[in-house]
Amino acid sequence: MDGSVPRLNSEVFSPYSHLLRFIETCFSLAICTQFSSVRIGMVRVYGLLLFLLVLVLVSFGEARPHDEQPLSRIAVHKVQFALNPSAYVKATPTLLGLEGENIQWVTLVYGSPNPSNDDWIGVFSPANFSASICPPENERGFPPLLCTAPIKYQYANYSNSNYKDTGNATLKLQLINQRADFSFALFSGGLSNPKLMAVSNIVTFVNPKAPVYPRLAQGKTWNEMTVTWTSGYGISEAEPFVEWGPLGENQMRSPAGTLTFNRNSMCGAPARTVGWRDPGFIHTSFLKDLWPNSMYTYKQGHKLFNGTYIWGQKYNFRASPYPGQDSLQRVVIFGDMGKAESDGSNEYNDFQPGSLNTTYQLIQDLKNIDIVLHIGDICYANGYLSQWDQFTSQIEPIASTVPYMIGRSVFLLAYITCQDVLLIFSYCLPW
């Protein structure tokens, strides 16, 4: 074992010979810059090379965009208004979150005088979806008549196979608190030629602006935890903070920073057009000087300028151990999870049904997990901003309890340098 960089046979991997040279260069730099006085065993280096090779081969050879985003199949730009007085949609209950819930089911009752198996129900938020205006993508382009894609959809016959014969059906859908009210629309003509027939009454949460979906992340030091959440309160309306402290002891408060972005921050369609939805405000607070291995409790808060306090739910987490401490750390690592709807909506081509299985299993085993590493390709929103709220809601039971760390996706590996590779592997691999 002379400490030199092992070379892989480029004849065996001839289509990827340039990648092999890239890998060898990276590890040469790694050894020269970080281990000039340390001999590295050939077996260990081969193992690391193989691991990196698999990632690169996946990135270059197998990585490809997943099936199309379900919402992209809806030809929003072709929507025609064909309101029919005999068609109807009724939603109950109309007021959600009476006991502080951020997730709740609604029941739809609807009917059409000319039912078809192509009829579908779209969930829109904000409720007045026809009021939005799309900016044209270029001087020669014209904005669509309807400028808001639904946040999800389902076919009208999903729960009632005889809908085509009777023209009447019911449907249960799950809603999450997303900073705005909701309405439900019945369309004919399928997804490719939609015609709006009826719109429901408005449904809303008690407080659409409430702080929701906290996400923990390990701070820059071992005894720091960051808390990030979403709300409808900007800094001109309220001061965000986290109330926290050791479990069962006195609590303290730490301020939070607030960020947001607008439609013009997006690169192009659909994020700037039919996929746009106001992201609300993203708040981050830093909880510092944590005691090792200690349990803490926390909740997000907003102090309105009239003196009123708006509170989120209460959560717990365990602080990290002291560096070098003899302790068992249980880490879950995965990537390419995506998101899915537990009510079955948006399920064209089974877009990402496995994500529900993944989150369910993690929630069931949460007591045996210390940190989660999600290596890129997060929710495949593909320009439909409403999907990010759906994703943060889906992972909330996990991310609110243990640090949920995000890494680079395999689709980015083709564009990064050796320096980036060294940075990633310095943090991820036990050299």
C-alpha positions as CSV (number, residue, x, y, z in Angstrom):
1,M,0.0,0.0,0.0
2,D,2.0,2.9,-1.3
3,G,-0.6,5.6,-0.8
4,S,-0.9,6.3,-4.5
5,V,-4.3,6.8,-6.2
6,P,-5.5,3.5,-7.6
7,R,-6.5,3.6,-11.3
8,L,-9.6,1.9,-12.7
9,N,-9.5,0.0,-16.0
10,S,-10.9,2.5,-18.5
11,E,-11.4,-0.3,-21.0
12,V,-13.9,-1.9,-18.8
13,F,-15.8,1.4,-18.4
14,S,-14.9,2.8,-21.8
15,P,-18.1,5.0,-22.1
16,Y,-17.1,6.7,-18.9
17,S,-13.3,6.9,-19.3
18,H,-13.5,10.7,-19.0
19,L,-15.4,10.3,-15.8
20,L,-12.8,8.0,-14.4
21,R,-10.1,10.6,-15.0
22,F,-12.3,13.1,-13.3
23,I,-12.6,10.8,-10.2
24,E,-8.9,10.1,-10.1
25,T,-8.1,13.8,-10.3
26,C,-10.5,14.6,-7.5
27,F,-9.1,11.9,-5.2
28,S,-5.5,13.0,-6.1
29,L,-6.4,16.4,-4.9
30,A,-8.0,15.0,-1.8
31,I,-5.0,13.0,-0.9
32,C,-2.5,15.8,-1.7
33,T,-4.4,18.6,0.1
34,Q,-5.7,16.7,3.1
35,F,-3.6,13.7,3.6
36,S,0.0,14.5,2.5
37,S,1.4,12.9,5.6
38,V,-1.1,10.0,5.9
39,R,-1.0,6.7,4.0
40,I,-4.4,5.6,2.8
41,G,-5.1,1.9,2.4
42,M,-5.8,0.8,-1.2
43,V,-8.9,-1.0,-0.2
44,R,-10.4,2.0,1.5
45,V,-9.6,4.2,-1.5
46,Y,-11.1,1.7,-3.9
47,G,-14.3,1.7,-1.8
48,L,-14.5,5.4,-1.9
49,L,-13.8,5.5,-5.6
50,L,-16.5,2.9,-6.2
51,F,-19.0,4.9,-4.2
52,L,-18.3,8.1,-6.1
53,L,-18.3,6.2,-9.4
54,V,-21.8,4.9,-8.7
55,L,-23.0,8.4,-8.0
56,V,-21.4,9.8,-11.2
57,L,-22.7,6.9,-13.3
58,V,-26.2,7.5,-12.0
59,S,-25.8,11.2,-12.6
60,F,-24.6,10.9,-16.2
61,G,-26.0,7.6,-17.4
62,E,-29.2,6.9,-15.6
63,A,-30.3,10.2,-14.0
64,R,-33.2,11.7,-15.8
65,P,-36.1,13.9,-14.9
66,H,-38.9,11.9,-13.3
67,D,-42.3,11.6,-14.9
68,E,-43.9,14.9,-15.7
69,Q,-45.4,16.9,-12.9
70,P,-49.1,16.0,-12.7
71,L,-50.2,19.6,-12.6
72,S,-48.4,20.3,-15.9
73,R,-50.9,18.0,-17.7
74,I,-53.6,20.6,-17.1
75,A,-53.9,22.9,-20.1
76,V,-54.7,25.9,-18.0
77,H,-54.1,28.2,-21.0
78,K,-57.0,26.5,-22.8
79,V,-59.6,26.9,-20.0
80,Q,-63.0,28.0,-21.2
81,F,-65.7,29.4,-19.0
82,A,-68.9,27.3,-19.5
83,L,-70.7,27.8,-16.2
84,N,-73.8,25.7,-16.1
85,P,-76.6,26.5,-13.6
86,S,-77.4,22.8,-13.3
87,A,-73.9,21.9,-12.3
88,Y,-72.8,22.4,-8.7
89,V,-70.1,21.8,-6.1
90,K,-70.7,22.0,-2.3
91,A,-67.9,21.7,0.2
92,T,-68.1,21.0,4.0
93,P,-67.0,22.0,6.5
94,T,-66.5,25.6,5.6
95,L,-64.3,26.5,8.6
96,L,-61.2,24.3,9.3
97,G,-58.7,24.2,12.1
98,L,-61.2,24.9,14.9
99,E,-59.0,22.9,17.3
100,G,-55.7,24.2,16.0
101,E,-55.3,21.6,13.2
102,N,-53.2,22.4,10.1
103,I,-54.5,19.4,8.2
104,Q,-58.1,18.5,7.7
105,W,-60.4,16.6,5.4
106,V,-63.3,18.2,3.5
107,T,-66.2,16.5,1.7
108,L,-67.4,17.5,-1.7
109,V,-70.8,16.9,-3.1
110,Y,-71.1,17.7,-6.8
111,G,-73.1,17.0,-9.9
112,S,-73.3,17.7,-13.7
113,P,-76.2,17.5,-16.1
114,N,-73.8,16.1,-18.8
115,P,-71.4,13.8,-16.8
116,S,-68.3,12.3,-18.4
117,N,-65.5,10.2,-17.2
118,D,-63.2,13.0,-18.2
119,D,-64.8,15.4,-15.7
120,W,-62.5,16.5,-12.9
121,I,-62.3,18.5,-9.7
122,G,-59.7,21.1,-9.2
123,V,-58.7,22.5,-5.8
124,F,-57.8,26.2,-6.0
125,S,-56.1,28.5,-3.4
126,P,-56.7,31.4,-3.2
127,A,-60.4,30.7,-3.7
128,N,-60.9,33.5,-6.2
129,F,-58.6,31.8,-8.7
130,S,-60.0,33.7,-11.8
131,A,-58.8,37.0,-10.4
132,S,-55.1,36.4,-10.9
133,I,-53.2,37.9,-13.9
134,C,-50.3,36.3,-15.7
135,P,-47.5,38.5,-17.0
136,P,-46.8,37.6,-20.7
137,E,-43.6,35.6,-21.1
138,N,-42.5,37.7,-24.1
139,E,-43.8,40.6,-26.2
140,R,-45.5,38.3,-28.7
141,G,-47.1,36.1,-26.1
142,F,-50.6,36.4,-24.6
143,P,-51.4,35.5,-21.0
144,P,-53.8,32.6,-20.5
145,L,-57.5,33.3,-19.7
146,L,-57.0,31.5,-16.4
147,C,-53.7,32.2,-14.7
148,T,-53.7,29.8,-11.7
149,A,-53.2,26.0,-11.8
150,P,-55.0,24.1,-9.1
151,I,-53.0,23.0,-6.2
152,K,-54.2,19.5,-6.9
153,Y,-57.0,17.7,-8.8
154,Q,-58.9,14.5,-8.9
155,Y,-61.3,12.9,-11.4
156,A,-65.0,13.3,-10.6
157,N,-65.6,9.5,-10.8
158,Y,-62.7,8.7,-8.4
159,S,-65.0,7.6,-5.5
160,N,-68.1,6.9,-7.5
161,S,-67.7,4.7,-10.6
162,N,-71.3,5.3,-11.7
163,Y,-70.8,9.1,-11.9
164,K,-71.1,9.0,-15.7
165,D,-74.6,7.4,-15.3
166,T,-76.0,9.4,-12.4
167,G,-74.1,12.7,-12.7
168,N,-73.7,12.9,-9.0
169,A,-70.8,12.0,-6.7
170,T,-69.0,12.7,-3.5
171,L,-65.3,13.1,-2.8
172,K,-63.1,13.5,0.3
173,L,-60.0,15.6,0.0
174,Q,-57.3,16.6,2.5
175,L,-56.3,20.2,2.8
176,I,-53.4,21.8,4.6
177,N,-53.1,25.3,5.9
178,Q,-51.5,27.3,3.0
179,R,-52.1,31.0,4.0
180,A,-55.2,31.4,1.8
181,D,-58.8,30.2,1.4
182,F,-59.9,27.4,-0.9
183,S,-62.5,26.7,-3.6
184,F,-63.3,23.6,-5.7
185,A,-64.2,23.7,-9.4
186,L,-65.9,21.1,-11.6
187,F,-64.5,20.9,-15.1
188,S,-65.5,19.0,-18.2
189,G,-63.4,18.3,-21.3
190,G,-60.6,16.5,-19.5
191,L,-57.2,18.0,-18.6
192,S,-56.3,18.9,-22.2
193,N,-59.5,20.9,-23.0
194,P,-60.9,22.0,-19.7
195,K,-64.3,23.8,-19.4
196,L,-65.3,25.3,-16.1
197,M,-68.8,24.3,-15.2
198,A,-69.2,25.1,-11.5
199,V,-67.4,26.6,-8.5
200,S,-68.0,25.7,-4.9
201,N,-68.4,27.8,-1.8
202,I,-65.3,29.0,0.0
203,V,-63.5,27.0,2.6
204,T,-60.9,28.4,4.9
205,F,-58.8,27.7,8.0
206,V,-59.5,29.7,11.2
207,N,-56.1,31.4,10.8
208,P,-54.7,31.0,7.3
209,K,-51.6,33.0,8.3
210,A,-50.7,30.7,11.3
211,P,-47.0,29.6,11.7
212,V,-46.8,26.1,10.3
213,Y,-44.5,23.2,9.3
214,P,-41.2,23.8,11.4
215,R,-38.0,22.3,10.0
216,L,-35.0,21.7,12.2
217,A,-31.5,21.8,11.0
218,Q,-28.1,21.3,12.7
219,G,-26.4,24.7,13.2
220,K,-22.9,25.7,12.3
221,T,-21.7,24.5,15.7
222,W,-22.5,21.2,17.5
223,N,-24.6,23.0,20.2
224,E,-26.8,25.0,17.9
225,M,-30.1,24.2,16.2
226,T,-32.0,26.2,13.6
227,V,-35.7,26.3,13.4
228,T,-37.3,27.4,10.1
229,W,-41.1,27.7,9.5
230,T,-43.6,29.4,7.2
231,S,-46.4,31.8,7.9
232,G,-48.4,34.6,6.4
233,Y,-47.0,37.3,8.7
234,G,-44.4,39.7,7.2
235,I,-42.1,41.9,9.3
236,S,-44.4,44.9,8.7
237,E,-47.2,43.1,10.6
238,A,-45.5,41.0,13.3
239,E,-42.2,40.1,15.0
240,P,-41.3,36.4,14.6
241,F,-39.6,34.4,17.4
242,V,-39.2,31.0,18.9
243,E,-40.0,30.3,22.5
244,W,-37.9,27.4,23.7
245,G,-36.0,25.9,26.6
246,P,-35.1,22.7,28.4
247,L,-38.1,20.3,28.7
248,G,-40.0,21.2,31.9
249,E,-37.9,24.2,32.7
250,N,-38.1,28.0,32.1
251,Q,-38.4,29.0,28.5
252,M,-36.6,31.8,26.7
253,R,-37.2,33.6,23.3
254,S,-34.9,33.9,20.3
255,P,-35.7,36.3,17.4
256,A,-36.1,35.0,13.9
257,G,-35.2,36.5,10.5
258,T,-37.8,36.7,7.7
259,L,-37.4,36.2,4.0
260,T,-39.6,35.9,1.0
261,F,-39.6,36.1,-2.8
262,N,-41.9,37.3,-5.6
263,R,-43.0,36.2,-9.0
264,N,-40.2,38.1,-10.7
265,S,-37.6,36.0,-8.8
266,M,-38.7,33.0,-10.8
267,C,-36.8,32.1,-14.0
268,G,-39.9,31.5,-16.2
269,A,-43.0,29.5,-16.8
270,P,-44.7,27.8,-15.1
271,A,-43.3,29.3,-11.9
272,R,-43.9,32.8,-13.2
273,T,-47.3,32.0,-14.7
274,V,-49.8,29.3,-13.9
275,G,-47.6,27.6,-11.3
276,W,-47.0,30.8,-9.2
277,R,-48.5,30.9,-5.7
278,D,-47.5,33.4,-3.0
279,P,-44.9,31.6,-0.8
280,G,-45.8,33.6,2.3
281,F,-42.9,34.3,4.6
282,I,-40.0,32.0,5.7
283,H,-38.7,32.5,9.2
284,T,-35.5,31.2,10.7
285,S,-34.3,31.3,14.3
286,F,-31.1,30.1,15.9
287,L,-31.2,28.2,19.2
288,K,-27.7,28.4,20.7
289,D,-25.7,27.1,23.6
290,L,-27.6,23.8,23.9
291,W,-26.6,21.3,26.5
292,P,-25.5,18.0,25.0
293,N,-28.1,15.2,24.8
294,S,-30.7,17.3,26.5
295,M,-34.4,17.4,25.5
296,Y,-35.8,20.8,24.5
297,T,-39.3,22.1,23.8
298,Y,-40.1,24.9,21.4
299,K,-42.9,26.6,19.5
300,Q,-43.0,29.4,16.9
301,G,-44.6,32.7,17.8
302,H,-45.5,36.0,16.2
303,K,-46.1,39.2,18.2
304,L,-48.5,41.4,16.3
305,F,-47.9,45.2,16.7
306,N,-51.2,45.5,18.6
307,G,-49.7,43.2,21.3
308,T,-51.5,40.0,20.3
309,Y,-49.5,36.8,20.1
310,I,-50.0,34.1,17.5
311,W,-48.6,30.7,18.5
312,G,-47.7,27.6,16.6
313,Q,-47.9,24.1,18.0
314,K,-45.4,22.8,20.6
315,Y,-42.6,20.4,19.6
316,N,-39.6,18.6,21.1
317,F,-36.1,17.8,20.0
318,R,-32.9,16.3,21.5
319,A,-29.7,18.3,21.3
320,S,-26.6,16.8,19.7
321,P,-24.0,15.0,21.8
322,Y,-20.6,16.7,22.5
323,P,-18.1,16.1,19.7
324,G,-16.2,13.0,20.2
325,Q,-18.5,11.7,22.9
326,D,-18.9,7.9,23.0
327,S,-22.5,7.7,21.7
328,L,-24.6,5.9,19.1
329,Q,-25.9,8.2,16.4
330,R,-28.6,6.8,14.1
331,V,-28.6,8.5,10.7
332,V,-31.1,8.0,7.9
333,I,-29.8,8.9,4.4
334,F,-31.9,8.9,1.2
335,G,-32.6,10.9,-1.9
336,D,-35.2,11.5,-4.7
337,M,-38.2,11.2,-2.4
338,G,-40.7,13.6,-3.9
339,K,-44.2,14.1,-2.5
340,A,-47.6,12.6,-2.8
341,E,-51.2,13.2,-1.7
342,S,-52.7,10.9,0.9
343,D,-56.1,11.5,-0.6
344,G,-55.1,10.0,-3.9
345,S,-55.2,13.2,-5.9
346,N,-52.5,14.3,-8.4
347,E,-51.7,10.6,-9.0
348,Y,-51.1,10.6,-12.8
349,N,-48.6,7.8,-13.6
350,D,-48.2,7.2,-9.8
351,F,-45.9,10.3,-9.8
352,Q,-44.3,9.8,-6.4
353,P,-46.4,7.4,-4.3
354,G,-43.4,5.9,-2.6
355,S,-42.7,9.1,-0.8
356,L,-45.7,8.5,1.5
357,N,-44.3,5.1,2.3
358,T,-40.9,6.7,3.1
359,T,-42.3,9.4,5.4
360,Y,-44.7,6.9,7.1
361,Q,-41.8,4.5,7.9
362,L,-39.6,7.3,9.2
363,I,-42.5,8.6,11.4
364,Q,-43.0,5.1,12.8
365,D,-39.3,4.8,13.7
366,L,-38.7,8.4,14.7
367,K,-37.6,7.4,18.2
368,N,-34.7,5.5,16.7
369,I,-33.5,8.4,14.4
370,D,-31.1,11.2,15.4
371,I,-30.8,13.0,12.0
372,V,-32.1,12.7,8.4
373,L,-30.0,13.5,5.3
374,H,-32.1,14.1,2.2
375,I,-29.7,14.1,-0.6
376,G,-31.4,16.3,-3.1
377,D,-34.3,16.1,-5.5
378,I,-36.7,17.2,-2.9
379,C,-40.4,17.4,-4.0
380,Y,-40.2,17.7,-7.8
381,A,-42.4,20.8,-7.8
382,N,-41.2,21.6,-11.3
383,G,-42.4,25.2,-11.1
384,Y,-45.6,24.7,-9.2
385,L,-45.0,26.5,-5.9
386,S,-48.0,25.1,-4.0
387,Q,-46.2,21.8,-3.9
388,W,-43.5,23.1,-1.5
389,D,-46.1,23.6,1.1
390,Q,-47.4,20.1,0.5
391,F,-43.9,18.8,0.9
392,T,-43.1,20.6,4.2
393,S,-46.4,19.5,5.6
394,Q,-45.7,15.9,4.6
395,I,-42.3,15.8,6.4
396,E,-43.4,18.0,9.3
397,P,-43.6,15.1,11.9
398,I,-40.0,14.2,11.0
399,A,-38.4,17.6,10.4
400,S,-40.0,19.2,13.5
401,T,-38.4,16.5,15.7
402,V,-34.9,15.7,14.3
403,P,-32.6,17.8,12.1
404,Y,-33.6,17.4,8.4
405,M,-30.6,18.2,6.3
406,I,-30.6,18.7,2.6
407,G,-27.8,17.8,0.2
408,R,-26.9,18.1,-3.5
409,S,-28.9,16.0,-5.9
410,V,-27.4,13.6,-8.4
411,F,-28.6,15.9,-11.2
412,L,-26.2,18.6,-10.0
413,L,-23.1,16.3,-9.9
414,A,-22.5,16.7,-13.6
415,Y,-21.9,20.4,-13.1
416,I,-19.8,20.6,-10.0
417,T,-16.0,20.8,-9.7
418,C,-13.5,18.7,-7.8
419,Q,-13.6,21.3,-5.0
420,D,-17.3,20.7,-4.7
421,V,-16.8,17.0,-4.5
422,L,-14.2,17.4,-1.8
423,L,-16.5,19.7,0.2
424,I,-19.4,17.1,0.0
425,F,-17.2,14.2,0.9
426,S,-15.4,16.0,3.7
427,Y,-18.8,16.3,5.5
428,C,-20.3,13.0,4.4
429,L,-17.6,10.3,4.6
430,P,-15.6,9.2,7.6
431,W,-12.1,9.7,6.3
